[in-house]
């Protein structure tokens, strides 16, 4: 079963594809999405990566949490369910 990860501190110039390519070093990436601000159309500096297995997700956390990506230190952890507003 796929496991969703939260990725914070992403460079504003990063794209969904660059995020996917970066995380593919840890295993199979099902999806990679950078969250875009609706008003400005710019990246909000965070996104989500869905790894194909729990093991690959854990490997990605260990490999990338606190590491550099595009000149910025990223934070990687397990995504929490979205809260109701």
C-alpha positions in Angstrom: 0.0 0.0 0.0 1.3 3.5 -0.9 2.5 5.7 1.9 2.2 9.5 1.7 5.0 11.8 3.0 4.9 15.5 3.8 7.9 17.4 2.5 8.5 20.9 3.8 11.1 23.6 3.0 11.0 22.9 -0.7 12.7 25.5 -2.9 10.2 27.8 -4.6 11.7 26.9 -8.0 11.2 23.2 -7.5 8.7 21.4 -9.7 6.6 18.2 -9.3 9.0 16.4 -11.6 12.1 17.5 -9.7 10.6 16.4 -6.5 9.7 13.0 -8.0 13.2 12.6 -9.4 14.8 13.4 -6.1 12.7 11.0 -4.1 13.0 8.2 -6.7 16.5 7.6 -5.3 14.6 5.9 -2.3 12.3 3.8 -4.4 9.2 3.9 -6.5 7.4 7.3 -6.4 3.6 6.9 -7.1 3.1 10.7 -7.1 4.8 14.0 -6.2 2.9 17.2 -5.8 4.0 20.7 -4.7 1.2 22.7 -3.2 0.6 25.9 -5.2 -1.0 29.1 -3.7 -4.3 29.8 -5.6 -3.9 33.5 -5.4 -0.3 34.0 -6.5 0.2 30.8 -8.5 3.5 30.3 -6.6 4.7 27.3 -4.6 3.9 27.4 -0.9 7.2 25.7 -0.2 5.8 22.3 0.7 4.3 19.3 -0.9 3.5 15.6 -0.7 5.3 12.5 -2.1 3.6 9.1 -2.3 5.9 6.2 -2.1 4.8 2.7 -3.3 5.5 0.9 0.0 5.9 1.5 3.7 9.6 0.4 3.5 10.4 2.9 0.7 8.6 5.7 2.6 10.7 4.9 5.7 13.9 4.9 3.6 13.0 8.2 2.0 12.5 9.8 5.5 15.8 8.4 6.6 17.6 9.5 3.4 16.1 13.0 3.0 14.9 14.5 6.3 17.2 17.3 7.2 19.1 17.0 3.9 19.7 19.6 1.2 17.5 19.8 -2.0 18.0 22.7 -4.4 20.0 24.7 -1.7 17.3 24.3 1.0 17.1 22.0 3.9 14.0 19.9 3.6 11.9 18.3 6.3 10.4 14.9 5.5 7.9 12.9 7.6 4.8 10.9 7.4 1.8 12.9 6.2 -1.1 13.3 8.7 -4.7 13.0 7.6 -6.2 16.3 6.5 -8.2 18.0 9.3 -11.7 19.2 8.8 -12.1 23.0 8.7 
